[in-house]
Amino acid sequence: MKEHLLLTPGPTNVPKQILEATALPMIHHRTKEFQAILERVFADLQKLFCTKHPVMLFAASGTGAMEGSITNLFSKGDTILAFSAGKWGERYRDIAKAYGLDVKSIEKPSSEAFSAQDVEQALKGNPQAKGVLMTLCETSTAVTHPVKEIAQVTQKSGALLLVDAISGLVCDPIKMDEWGVDVVVCGSQKGMMLPPGLAFVAASERAQNAITKSTLPKYYFNFADTIKAIKKSDTAFTPAVSLIRGLDVALKMLLNEGMENVWKRHSDVAAWVRKEIFDMGLKLFSKAPSNGLTAIVMPEGIVSGNVIKIMRDEHSVIMADGQGELQGKIIRFAHMGYACTMNDAKTGMNAFKDAMAKNGFKS
């Protein structure tokens, strides 16, 4: 099978040593051997999320973690402020609506980021709000939102701050406890450089207090039962054993590098990619770009799908099209996880330049 360089915002390329760990012979999950792995993983996840609080893991996509964060913290009729400027902000909003919450939708054009002032104003207008839903990196547009400043606002209110960091964690800085973020959710297949299939939720003390009051239905994504199991280095249900073995290796790789260094690596590669884009005379879509990916606006007459096809077929480099109304209009050049190296970025840029030229673009 031909190997591609995945410069998509998930899934990303998986390092060989992680793949090898996922291919080890199966072991039973209710054994001391596996519980020792879980004990390491739970401790290392706290370091990755920058929190002293429990980080739960589930066999699910990141959307499962988003849904669980809604069903475990709120009750029917609670007022929720959902900030959306792209497809993933909309997803968080729509999950809250599906469970009968009173969702106040605050929206911005998809290239823009929300400010702390936007959140403060919305909270003043809705002092009864129990939660604020925000994305760290809006993967559909490459916009990153100022979570640190937003948390300073929510900490002064009765509203919990829930952050979808599925594509942002590892790529963009987020310091959960230091900043005062209440819930951080993530998925395995992006910056954490694992295959898809694991979802994570970290919950602050304020969030854990809310868990005891929530009356929404829940079963598999039951945070109270999951936290009880974590205290025993165990899981409430059958875990994804092979993926967790890979997670054990991935966490070691990231923490050995050091999170400050990991964030700088992503920032440096992102800056290089954007300089190349500017030098070509092209524009970025995001007004507040993430370290994890760059959204490139296609010039008039060039359709992104045609460029992506040449990169895939002739260079074995995979990038992502825009979503929804942005399909055909932008290319999402991801630089996250294992593929976030200058060498991979240069390989991707060479493929991009060639494909653009073959579509008639002259820089």
BALOBA-1460 file (C-alpha; in Angstrom, 3 decimals):
// residues 363
<rec num="1" residu="m" x="0.000" y="0.000" z="0.000"/>
<rec num="2" residu="k" x="1.382" y="3.391" z="-1.027"/>
<rec num="3" residu="e" x="2.281" y="5.651" z="1.880"/>
<rec num="4" residu="h" x="1.080" y="9.240" z="1.729"/>
<rec num="5" residu="l" x="2.259" y="12.291" z="3.601"/>
<rec num="6" residu="l" x="-0.886" y="13.342" z="5.452"/>
<rec num="7" residu="l" x="-0.927" y="17.114" z="5.769"/>
<rec num="8" residu="t" x="-4.610" y="17.055" z="6.651"/>
<rec num="9" residu="p" x="-6.070" y="18.307" z="9.938"/>
<rec num="10" residu="g" x="-6.653" y="14.707" z="11.038"/>
<rec num="11" residu="p" x="-5.920" y="11.929" z="10.713"/>
<rec num="12" residu="t" x="-2.221" y="12.685" z="10.704"/>
<rec num="13" residu="n" x="0.747" y="10.403" z="10.049"/>
<rec num="14" residu="v" x="1.525" y="8.042" z="12.933"/>
<rec num="15" residu="p" x="5.157" y="7.454" z="13.982"/>
<rec num="16" residu="k" x="6.496" y="3.931" z="13.488"/>
<rec num="17" residu="q" x="7.115" y="3.330" z="17.192"/>
<rec num="18" residu="i" x="3.486" y="4.173" z="17.975"/>
<rec num="19" residu="l" x="2.209" y="1.863" z="15.237"/>
<rec num="20" residu="e" x="4.426" y="-0.898" z="16.607"/>
<rec num="21" residu="a" x="2.965" y="-0.427" z="20.080"/>
<rec num="22" residu="t" x="-0.585" y="-0.719" z="18.729"/>
<rec num="23" residu="a" x="0.378" y="-4.010" z="17.018"/>
<rec num="24" residu="l" x="1.650" y="-5.760" z="20.150"/>
<rec num="25" residu="p" x="-0.112" y="-9.017" z="21.169"/>
<rec num="26" residu="m" x="-3.416" y="-8.416" z="22.921"/>
<rec num="27" residu="i" x="-3.571" y="-8.414" z="26.714"/>
<rec num="28" residu="h" x="-6.598" y="-8.483" z="28.978"/>
<rec num="29" residu="h" x="-7.677" y="-5.094" z="30.252"/>
<rec num="30" residu="r" x="-8.498" y="-6.234" z="33.810"/>
<rec num="31" residu="t" x="-4.928" y="-7.166" z="34.669"/>
<rec num="32" residu="k" x="-2.126" y="-5.578" z="36.655"/>
<rec num="33" residu="e" x="-0.089" y="-5.349" z="33.446"/>
<rec num="34" residu="f" x="-2.657" y="-3.145" z="31.725"/>
<rec num="35" residu="q" x="-3.468" y="-1.172" z="34.864"/>
<rec num="36" residu="a" x="0.226" y="-0.213" z="35.059"/>
<rec num="37" residu="i" x="-0.069" y="1.197" z="31.535"/>
<rec num="38" residu="l" x="-3.223" y="3.090" z="32.494"/>
<rec num="39" residu="e" x="-1.554" y="4.534" z="35.590"/>
<rec num="40" residu="r" x="1.248" y="5.980" z="33.420"/>
<rec num="41" residu="v" x="-1.167" y="7.195" z="30.766"/>
<rec num="42" residu="f" x="-3.473" y="8.975" z="33.204"/>
<rec num="43" residu="a" x="-0.507" y="10.727" z="34.853"/>
<rec num="44" residu="d" x="1.012" y="11.756" z="31.518"/>
<rec num="45" residu="l" x="-2.326" y="12.999" z="30.172"/>
<rec num="46" residu="q" x="-2.503" y="15.411" z="33.097"/>
<rec num="47" residu="k" x="0.872" y="16.819" z="32.057"/>
<rec num="48" residu="l" x="-0.241" y="17.140" z="28.434"/>
<rec num="49" residu="f" x="-3.474" y="18.911" z="29.401"/>
<rec num="50" residu="c" x="-1.615" y="21.017" z="31.993"/>
<rec num="51" residu="t" x="-3.963" y="20.008" z="34.787"/>
<rec num="52" residu="k" x="-3.957" y="18.277" z="38.167"/>
<rec num="53" residu="h" x="-7.520" y="17.104" z="37.506"/>
<rec num="54" residu="p" x="-8.523" y="13.738" z="35.973"/>
<rec num="55" residu="v" x="-8.323" y="13.293" z="32.209"/>
<rec num="56" residu="m" x="-10.895" y="10.742" z="31.067"/>
<rec num="57" residu="l" x="-10.483" y="8.605" z="27.968"/>
<rec num="58" residu="f" x="-13.097" y="6.828" z="25.897"/>
<rec num="59" residu="a" x="-13.173" y="4.606" z="22.834"/>
<rec num="60" residu="a" x="-14.776" y="7.217" z="20.579"/>
<rec num="61" residu="s" x="-14.074" y="10.050" z="18.197"/>
<rec num="62" residu="g" x="-13.676" y="13.558" z="19.545"/>
<rec num="63" residu="t" x="-17.377" y="14.156" z="18.960"/>
<rec num="64" residu="g" x="-18.083" y="11.573" z="21.661"/>
<rec num="65" residu="a" x="-16.102" y="13.671" z="24.117"/>
<rec num="66" residu="m" x="-18.038" y="16.769" z="23.062"/>
<rec num="67" residu="e" x="-21.359" y="14.995" z="23.594"/>
<rec num="68" residu="g" x="-20.253" y="13.627" z="26.950"/>
<rec num="69" residu="s" x="-19.233" y="17.076" z="28.128"/>
<rec num="70" residu="i" x="-22.771" y="18.305" z="27.441"/>
<rec num="71" residu="t" x="-24.675" y="15.386" z="28.984"/>
<rec num="72" residu="n" x="-22.568" y="15.282" z="32.157"/>
<rec num="73" residu="l" x="-22.455" y="18.949" z="33.094"/>
<rec num="74" residu="f" x="-25.914" y="20.289" z="32.305"/>
<rec num="75" residu="s" x="-29.624" y="19.656" z="32.741"/>
<rec num="76" residu="k" x="-32.528" y="20.131" z="30.364"/>
<rec num="77" residu="g" x="-33.414" y="23.798" z="29.945"/>
<rec num="78" residu="d" x="-30.041" y="25.142" z="31.093"/>
<rec num="79" residu="t" x="-28.908" y="28.200" z="29.173"/>
<rec num="80" residu="i" x="-25.750" y="27.662" z="27.141"/>
<rec num="81" residu="l" x="-23.820" y="30.246" z="25.120"/>
<rec num="82" residu="a" x="-22.451" y="28.610" z="21.969"/>
<rec num="83" residu="f" x="-19.803" y="30.570" z="20.073"/>
<rec num="84" residu="s" x="-19.441" y="29.370" z="16.499"/>
<rec num="85" residu="a" x="-17.397" y="30.656" z="13.563"/>
<rec num="86" residu="g" x="-17.109" y="27.416" z="11.624"/>
<rec num="87" residu="k" x="-18.248" y="23.809" z="11.375"/>
<rec num="88" residu="w" x="-16.887" y="22.606" z="14.725"/>
<rec num="89" residu="g" x="-18.322" y="25.458" z="16.751"/>
<rec num="90" residu="e" x="-21.607" y="24.644" z="15.031"/>
<rec num="91" residu="r" x="-21.268" y="20.972" z="16.009"/>
<rec num="92" residu="y" x="-20.814" y="21.792" z="19.697"/>
<rec num="93" residu="r" x="-23.841" y="24.087" z="19.478"/>
<rec num="94" residu="d" x="-25.966" y="21.442" z="17.758"/>
<rec num="95" residu="i" x="-25.090" y="18.751" z="20.326"/>
<rec num="96" residu="a" x="-26.316" y="21.078" z="23.088"/>
<rec num="97" residu="k" x="-29.537" y="21.709" z="21.147"/>
<rec num="98" residu="a" x="-30.084" y="17.970" z="20.681"/>
<rec num="99" residu="y" x="-30.253" y="17.528" z="24.462"/>
<rec num="100" residu="g" x="-32.878" y="20.202" z="25.056"/>
<rec num="101" residu="l" x="-30.615" y="22.954" z="26.334"/>
<rec num="102" residu="d" x="-31.562" y="26.600" z="25.874"/>
<rec num="103" residu="v" x="-28.814" y="27.440" z="23.419"/>
<rec num="104" residu="k" x="-27.982" y="31.045" z="22.622"/>
<rec num="105" residu="s" x="-25.983" y="30.970" z="19.399"/>
<rec num="106" residu="i" x="-23.377" y="33.705" z="18.940"/>
<rec num="107" residu="e" x="-21.850" y="33.641" z="15.486"/>
<rec num="108" residu="k" x="-19.083" y="35.374" z="13.560"/>
<rec num="109" residu="p" x="-17.843" y="35.181" z="9.975"/>
<rec num="110" residu="s" x="-15.781" y="32.030" z="9.592"/>
<rec num="111" residu="s" x="-12.452" y="33.848" z="9.139"/>
<rec num="112" residu="e" x="-12.718" y="35.735" z="12.435"/>
<rec num="113" residu="a" x="-11.954" y="34.910" z="16.064"/>
<rec num="114" residu="f" x="-14.101" y="35.725" z="19.061"/>
<rec num="115" residu="s" x="-12.710" y="38.071" z="21.687"/>
<rec num="116" residu="a" x="-12.981" y="38.018" z="25.459"/>
<rec num="117" residu="q" x="-15.172" y="41.091" z="25.107"/>
<rec num="118" residu="d" x="-17.607" y="39.132" z="22.911"/>
<rec num="119" residu="v" x="-17.955" y="36.525" z="25.639"/>
<rec num="120" residu="e" x="-18.241" y="39.120" z="28.408"/>
<rec num="121" residu="q" x="-21.020" y="40.916" z="26.535"/>
<rec num="122" residu="a" x="-22.923" y="37.674" z="25.929"/>
<rec num="123" residu="l" x="-22.656" y="36.721" z="29.608"/>
<rec num="124" residu="k" x="-23.935" y="40.122" z="30.697"/>
<rec num="125" residu="g" x="-26.943" y="39.621" z="28.454"/>
<rec num="126" residu="n" x="-27.478" y="36.084" z="29.778"/>
<rec num="127" residu="p" x="-26.431" y="36.069" z="33.445"/>
<rec num="128" residu="q" x="-28.272" y="32.753" z="33.939"/>
<rec num="129" residu="a" x="-25.942" y="30.952" z="31.500"/>
<rec num="130" residu="k" x="-24.482" y="27.719" z="32.866"/>
<rec num="131" residu="g" x="-21.901" y="27.149" z="30.130"/>
<rec num="132" residu="v" x="-19.844" y="28.688" z="27.332"/>
<rec num="133" residu="l" x="-18.901" y="26.503" z="24.352"/>
<rec num="134" residu="m" x="-15.748" y="27.517" z="22.493"/>
<rec num="135" residu="t" x="-13.201" y="26.000" z="20.114"/>
<rec num="136" residu="l" x="-9.455" y="26.409" z="20.564"/>
<rec num="137" residu="c" x="-8.739" y="25.825" z="16.873"/>
<rec num="138" residu="e" x="-11.650" y="25.911" z="14.431"/>
<rec num="139" residu="t" x="-10.368" y="23.204" z="12.103"/>
<rec num="140" residu="s" x="-12.654" y="24.124" z="9.227"/>
<rec num="141" residu="t" x="-11.088" y="27.587" z="8.910"/>
<rec num="142" residu="a" x="-7.721" y="27.460" z="10.760"/>
<rec num="143" residu="v" x="-8.901" y="30.162" z="13.184"/>
<rec num="144" residu="t" x="-7.715" y="30.009" z="16.791"/>
<rec num="145" residu="h" x="-9.703" y="31.696" z="19.558"/>
<rec num="146" residu="p" x="-8.093" y="33.453" z="22.573"/>
<rec num="147" residu="v" x="-9.033" y="30.885" z="25.202"/>
<rec num="148" residu="k" x="-6.725" y="32.305" z="27.867"/>
<rec num="149" residu="e" x="-8.422" y="35.712" z="27.790"/>
<rec num="150" residu="i" x="-11.883" y="34.174" z="27.482"/>
<rec num="151" residu="a" x="-11.243" y="32.027" z="30.571"/>
<rec num="152" residu="q" x="-10.452" y="35.157" z="32.572"/>
<rec num="153" residu="v" x="-14.001" y="36.288" z="31.823"/>
<rec num="154" residu="t" x="-15.783" y="33.002" z="32.482"/>
<rec num="155" residu="q" x="-13.968" y="32.435" z="35.776"/>
<rec num="156" residu="k" x="-15.696" y="35.555" z="37.131"/>
<rec num="157" residu="s" x="-19.112" y="34.199" z="36.162"/>
<rec num="158" residu="g" x="-21.215" y="31.180" z="37.050"/>
<rec num="159" residu="a" x="-20.702" y="29.749" z="33.564"/>
<rec num="160" residu="l" x="-18.363" y="26.859" z="32.848"/>
<rec num="161" residu="l" x="-15.953" y="27.203" z="29.927"/>
<rec num="162" residu="l" x="-15.928" y="24.115" z="27.691"/>
<rec num="163" residu="v" x="-13.228" y="24.090" z="25.018"/>
<rec num="164" residu="d" x="-13.122" y="21.869" z="21.963"/>
<rec num="165" residu="a" x="-9.372" y="21.387" z="21.626"/>
<rec num="166" residu="i" x="-9.656" y="18.384" z="19.323"/>
<rec num="167" residu="s" x="-7.337" y="19.857" z="16.696"/>
<rec num="168" residu="g" x="-5.703" y="22.531" z="18.849"/>
<rec num="169" residu="l" x="-4.274" y="20.525" z="21.733"/>
<rec num="170" residu="v" x="-0.521" y="19.939" z="21.305"/>
<rec num="171" residu="c" x="-0.387" y="22.461" z="18.418"/>
<rec num="172" residu="d" x="-1.629" y="25.613" z="20.158"/>
<rec num="173" residu="p" x="-0.810" y="26.383" z="23.799"/>
<rec num="174" residu="i" x="-3.564" y="25.637" z="26.310"/>
<rec num="175" residu="k" x="-2.820" y="25.583" z="30.033"/>
<rec num="176" residu="m" x="-6.005" y="24.312" z="31.585"/>
<rec num="177" residu="d" x="-5.448" y="24.970" z="35.287"/>
<rec num="178" residu="e" x="-3.318" y="28.091" z="34.941"/>
<rec num="179" residu="w" x="-5.835" y="29.719" z="32.604"/>
<rec num="180" residu="g" x="-8.944" y="28.543" z="34.448"/>
<rec num="181" residu="v" x="-10.520" y="26.425" z="31.702"/>
<rec num="182" residu="d" x="-13.202" y="24.084" z="33.074"/>
<rec num="183" residu="v" x="-13.391" y="21.388" z="30.396"/>
<rec num="184" residu="v" x="-10.985" y="20.470" z="27.590"/>
<rec num="185" residu="v" x="-11.966" y="17.814" z="25.051"/>
<rec num="186" residu="c" x="-9.661" y="16.215" z="22.493"/>
<rec num="187" residu="g" x="-9.352" y="13.376" z="19.977"/>
<rec num="188" residu="s" x="-6.414" y="11.115" z="19.260"/>
<rec num="189" residu="q" x="-5.844" y="11.528" z="15.518"/>
<rec num="190" residu="k" x="-4.519" y="15.084" z="15.268"/>
<rec num="191" residu="g" x="-1.746" y="16.659" z="17.320"/>
<rec num="192" residu="m" x="-1.523" y="13.561" z="19.505"/>
<rec num="193" residu="m" x="-0.367" y="11.658" z="16.362"/>
<rec num="194" residu="l" x="-2.366" y="8.487" z="17.014"/>
<rec num="195" residu="p" x="-4.870" y="6.622" z="14.860"/>
<rec num="196" residu="p" x="-8.501" y="7.743" z="15.270"/>
<rec num="197" residu="g" x="-10.477" y="6.107" z="18.046"/>
<rec num="198" residu="l" x="-9.693" y="7.743" z="21.403"/>
<rec num="199" residu="a" x="-11.481" y="10.715" z="22.936"/>
<rec num="200" residu="f" x="-10.366" y="12.660" z="26.007"/>
<rec num="201" residu="v" x="-12.063" y="14.955" z="28.514"/>
<rec num="202" residu="a" x="-10.375" y="16.872" z="31.311"/>
<rec num="203" residu="a" x="-12.645" y="18.352" z="33.985"/>
<rec num="204" residu="s" x="-11.854" y="21.050" z="36.555"/>
<rec num="205" residu="e" x="-13.158" y="21.112" z="40.121"/>
<rec num="206" residu="r" x="-15.982" y="23.428" z="39.037"/>
<rec num="207" residu="a" x="-16.854" y="21.005" z="36.255"/>
<rec num="208" residu="q" x="-16.761" y="18.018" z="38.619"/>
<rec num="209" residu="n" x="-19.178" y="19.805" z="40.938"/>
<rec num="210" residu="a" x="-21.519" y="20.327" z="37.987"/>
<rec num="211" residu="i" x="-21.335" y="16.599" z="37.175"/>
<rec num="212" residu="t" x="-23.056" y="15.808" z="40.486"/>
<rec num="213" residu="k" x="-26.016" y="18.051" z="39.574"/>
<rec num="214" residu="s" x="-26.558" y="17.091" z="35.935"/>
<rec num="215" residu="t" x="-29.823" y="15.315" z="35.139"/>
<rec num="216" residu="l" x="-29.385" y="14.714" z="31.404"/>
<rec num="217" residu="p" x="-29.375" y="11.018" z="30.369"/>
<rec num="218" residu="k" x="-26.008" y="9.322" z="30.128"/>
<rec num="219" residu="y" x="-24.676" y="5.777" z="30.202"/>
<rec num="220" residu="y" x="-21.422" y="5.041" z="28.360"/>
<rec num="221" residu="f" x="-20.211" y="8.636" z="28.651"/>
<rec num="222" residu="n" x="-20.785" y="8.720" z="32.409"/>
<rec num="223" residu="f" x="-18.118" y="10.984" z="33.837"/>
<rec num="224" residu="a" x="-18.811" y="10.167" z="37.502"/>
<rec num="225" residu="d" x="-18.255" y="6.450" z="36.899"/>
<rec num="226" residu="t" x="-15.249" y="7.166" z="34.681"/>
<rec num="227" residu="i" x="-13.529" y="9.326" z="37.320"/>
<rec num="228" residu="k" x="-14.125" y="6.621" z="39.945"/>
<rec num="229" residu="a" x="-12.417" y="4.105" z="37.667"/>
<rec num="230" residu="i" x="-9.458" y="6.424" z="37.025"/>
<rec num="231" residu="k" x="-8.753" y="6.564" z="40.762"/>
<rec num="232" residu="k" x="-8.207" y="2.784" z="40.592"/>
<rec num="233" residu="s" x="-6.134" y="2.974" z="37.372"/>
<rec num="234" residu="d" x="-9.033" y="1.312" z="35.587"/>
<rec num="235" residu="t" x="-11.785" y="2.028" z="33.079"/>
<rec num="236" residu="a" x="-15.559" y="1.804" z="33.479"/>
<rec num="237" residu="f" x="-15.969" y="-0.128" z="30.231"/>
<rec num="238" residu="t" x="-13.757" y="-2.157" z="27.896"/>
<rec num="239" residu="p" x="-11.022" y="0.223" z="26.699"/>
<rec num="240" residu="a" x="-9.305" y="0.386" z="23.322"/>
<rec num="241" residu="v" x="-6.315" y="-1.602" z="24.589"/>
<rec num="242" residu="s" x="-4.132" y="-1.334" z="21.471"/>
<rec num="243" residu="l" x="-4.723" y="2.392" z="21.019"/>
<rec num="244" residu="i" x="-3.921" y="3.039" z="24.678"/>
<rec num="245" residu="r" x="-0.607" y="1.236" z="24.235"/>
<rec num="246" residu="g" x="0.104" y="3.573" z="21.356"/>
<rec num="247" residu="l" x="-0.997" y="6.510" z="23.509"/>
<rec num="248" residu="d" x="1.532" y="5.477" z="26.157"/>
<rec num="249" residu="v" x="4.313" y="5.862" z="23.570"/>
<rec num="250" residu="a" x="2.913" y="9.082" z="22.065"/>
<rec num="251" residu="l" x="2.735" y="10.772" z="25.457"/>
<rec num="252" residu="k" x="6.336" y="9.818" z="26.226"/>
<rec num="253" residu="m" x="7.473" y="11.292" z="22.907"/>
<rec num="254" residu="l" x="5.664" y="14.576" z="23.466"/>
<rec num="255" residu="l" x="6.604" y="14.995" z="27.120"/>
<rec num="256" residu="n" x="10.239" y="14.084" z="26.490"/>
<rec num="257" residu="e" x="10.352" y="16.865" z="23.916"/>
<rec num="258" residu="g" x="8.628" y="19.201" z="26.400"/>
<rec num="259" residu="m" x="5.343" y="20.956" z="25.724"/>
<rec num="260" residu="e" x="6.922" y="24.397" z="25.369"/>
<rec num="261" residu="n" x="9.220" y="22.938" z="22.694"/>
<rec num="262" residu="v" x="6.323" y="21.132" z="21.003"/>
<rec num="263" residu="w" x="4.331" y="24.367" z="20.805"/>
<rec num="264" residu="k" x="7.363" y="26.234" z="19.464"/>
<rec num="265" residu="r" x="7.960" y="23.570" z="16.815"/>
<rec num="266" residu="h" x="4.394" y="23.933" z="15.570"/>
<rec num="267" residu="s" x="4.655" y="27.729" z="15.673"/>
<rec num="268" residu="d" x="7.948" y="27.761" z="13.744"/>
<rec num="269" residu="v" x="6.652" y="25.462" z="11.006"/>
<rec num="270" residu="a" x="3.411" y="27.445" z="10.756"/>
<rec num="271" residu="a" x="5.348" y="30.698" z="10.391"/>
<rec num="272" residu="w" x="7.516" y="29.197" z="7.634"/>
<rec num="273" residu="v" x="4.502" y="27.900" z="5.705"/>
<rec num="274" residu="r" x="2.797" y="31.295" z="5.892"/>
<rec num="275" residu="k" x="5.881" y="33.169" z="4.721"/>
<rec num="276" residu="e" x="6.016" y="30.881" z="1.684"/>
<rec num="277" residu="i" x="2.333" y="31.512" z="1.007"/>
<rec num="278" residu="f" x="2.792" y="35.284" z="1.241"/>
<rec num="279" residu="d" x="5.855" y="35.118" z="-1.005"/>
<rec num="280" residu="m" x="3.689" y="33.392" z="-3.621"/>
<rec num="281" residu="g" x="1.278" y="36.319" z="-3.478"/>
<rec num="282" residu="l" x="-1.504" y="34.246" z="-1.921"/>
<rec num="283" residu="k" x="-3.714" y="35.115" z="1.042"/>
<rec num="284" residu="l" x="-4.584" y="33.354" z="4.293"/>
<rec num="285" residu="f" x="-8.231" y="32.778" z="5.107"/>
<rec num="286" residu="s" x="-7.909" y="33.051" z="8.887"/>
<rec num="287" residu="k" x="-7.429" y="36.409" z="10.561"/>
<rec num="288" residu="a" x="-6.139" y="34.608" z="13.673"/>
<rec num="289" residu="p" x="-4.400" y="31.467" z="12.362"/>
<rec num="290" residu="s" x="-3.714" y="28.365" z="14.438"/>
<rec num="291" residu="n" x="-0.296" y="26.748" z="14.737"/>
<rec num="292" residu="g" x="-1.885" y="23.490" z="13.589"/>
<rec num="293" residu="l" x="-2.909" y="24.364" z="10.058"/>
<rec num="294" residu="t" x="-2.960" y="27.084" z="7.431"/>
<rec num="295" residu="a" x="-6.029" y="27.834" z="5.321"/>
<rec num="296" residu="i" x="-4.975" y="29.187" z="1.908"/>
<rec num="297" residu="v" x="-7.406" y="31.184" z="-0.214"/>
<rec num="298" residu="m" x="-7.518" y="30.035" z="-3.819"/>
<rec num="299" residu="p" x="-7.109" y="32.811" z="-6.385"/>
<rec num="300" residu="e" x="-9.860" y="33.414" z="-8.913"/>
<rec num="301" residu="g" x="-10.094" y="30.664" z="-11.505"/>
<rec num="302" residu="i" x="-8.456" y="27.929" z="-9.411"/>
<rec num="303" residu="v" x="-10.537" y="25.280" z="-7.643"/>
<rec num="304" residu="s" x="-8.945" y="23.771" z="-4.560"/>
<rec num="305" residu="g" x="-10.051" y="20.230" z="-5.384"/>
<rec num="306" residu="n" x="-8.055" y="20.271" z="-8.628"/>
<rec num="307" residu="v" x="-4.895" y="21.319" z="-6.773"/>
<rec num="308" residu="i" x="-5.449" y="18.697" z="-4.088"/>
<rec num="309" residu="k" x="-5.843" y="15.980" z="-6.737"/>
<rec num="310" residu="i" x="-2.462" y="16.734" z="-8.338"/>
<rec num="311" residu="m" x="-0.732" y="16.797" z="-4.959"/>
<rec num="312" residu="r" x="-2.263" y="13.433" z="-4.107"/>
<rec num="313" residu="d" x="-1.735" y="11.681" z="-7.438"/>
<rec num="314" residu="e" x="1.672" y="13.041" z="-8.386"/>
<rec num="315" residu="h" x="3.328" y="13.728" z="-5.032"/>
<rec num="316" residu="s" x="1.528" y="11.451" z="-2.538"/>
<rec num="317" residu="v" x="0.827" y="14.529" z="-0.430"/>
<rec num="318" residu="i" x="-2.677" y="14.862" z="1.006"/>
<rec num="319" residu="m" x="-4.170" y="18.204" z="2.003"/>
<rec num="320" residu="a" x="-7.794" y="19.050" z="2.779"/>
<rec num="321" residu="d" x="-10.413" y="21.015" z="0.879"/>
<rec num="322" residu="g" x="-12.671" y="23.562" z="2.524"/>
<rec num="323" residu="q" x="-15.898" y="22.409" z="4.141"/>
<rec num="324" residu="g" x="-19.442" y="23.500" z="3.322"/>
<rec num="325" residu="e" x="-19.519" y="26.882" z="1.627"/>
<rec num="326" residu="l" x="-15.711" y="26.948" z="1.626"/>
<rec num="327" residu="q" x="-15.360" y="23.828" z="-0.514"/>
<rec num="328" residu="g" x="-13.391" y="24.630" z="-3.642"/>
<rec num="329" residu="k" x="-12.286" y="27.972" z="-2.187"/>
<rec num="330" residu="i" x="-9.553" y="27.134" z="0.327"/>
<rec num="331" residu="i" x="-6.888" y="24.499" z="0.901"/>
<rec num="332" residu="r" x="-6.143" y="23.447" z="4.464"/>
<rec num="333" residu="f" x="-2.415" y="22.739" z="4.764"/>
<rec num="334" residu="a" x="-1.986" y="21.051" z="8.144"/>
<rec num="335" residu="h" x="1.252" y="20.997" z="10.109"/>
<rec num="336" residu="m" x="0.358" y="19.088" z="13.241"/>
<rec num="337" residu="g" x="1.542" y="16.038" z="15.129"/>
<rec num="338" residu="y" x="4.288" y="13.823" z="13.727"/>
<rec num="339" residu="a" x="4.102" y="15.583" z="10.347"/>
<rec num="340" residu="c" x="4.908" y="18.927" z="11.955"/>
<rec num="341" residu="t" x="8.541" y="19.064" z="10.877"/>
<rec num="342" residu="m" x="10.249" y="21.521" z="8.567"/>
<rec num="343" residu="n" x="11.164" y="18.708" z="6.175"/>
<rec num="344" residu="d" x="7.553" y="17.562" z="5.831"/>
<rec num="345" residu="a" x="6.376" y="21.148" z="5.478"/>
<rec num="346" residu="k" x="8.908" y="21.690" z="2.668"/>
<rec num="347" residu="t" x="7.771" y="18.491" z="0.931"/>
<rec num="348" residu="g" x="4.194" y="19.701" z="1.190"/>
<rec num="349" residu="m" x="5.051" y="23.180" z="-0.049"/>
<rec num="350" residu="n" x="6.921" y="21.826" z="-3.082"/>
<rec num="351" residu="a" x="3.904" y="19.683" z="-3.959"/>
<rec num="352" residu="f" x="1.563" y="22.636" z="-3.450"/>
<rec num="353" residu="k" x="3.620" y="24.957" z="-5.654"/>
<rec num="354" residu="d" x="3.818" y="22.372" z="-8.426"/>
<rec num="355" residu="a" x="0.087" y="21.668" z="-8.301"/>
<rec num="356" residu="m" x="-0.736" y="25.369" z="-8.322"/>
<rec num="357" residu="a" x="1.506" y="25.918" z="-11.354"/>
<rec num="358" residu="k" x="-0.164" y="23.040" z="-13.192"/>
<rec num="359" residu="n" x="-3.491" y="24.759" z="-12.502"/>
<rec num="360" residu="g" x="-2.270" y="27.934" z="-14.201"/>
<rec num="361" residu="f" x="-1.107" y="29.930" z="-11.182"/>
<rec num="362" residu="k" x="1.883" y="32.231" z="-11.623"/>
<rec num="363" residu="s" x="3.447" y="33.707" z="-8.494"/>
